[in-house]
Amino acid sequence: MNLRWPINLLEDGTVITQDGEYLGTWGTDESDAIYEFTPDGAAQPLVSAVFVKFLCEGIKDWHDRRQSDT
């Protein structure tokens, strides 16, 4: 699979990095107005945004912070 972006939202609801790392899932809230990202193993969404672009930026920021903590 050729992944174009640093953060990729797949049609099946998965979120993976350009390197193929699985991060979690994405979807919309109950009103379908807000996009949400739930990290793998989490029970609640961690990042939310009204536009997909901002959701991806938020996920990337979260992932970058997580990588720098290790």
Secondary structure, DSSP 8 states (H G I E B T S, - for coil): ----SSEEE-TTSEEEETT--EEEEEEE-TTS-SEEEEETT-SS--EEESSHHHHHHHHHHHHHHHHHT-
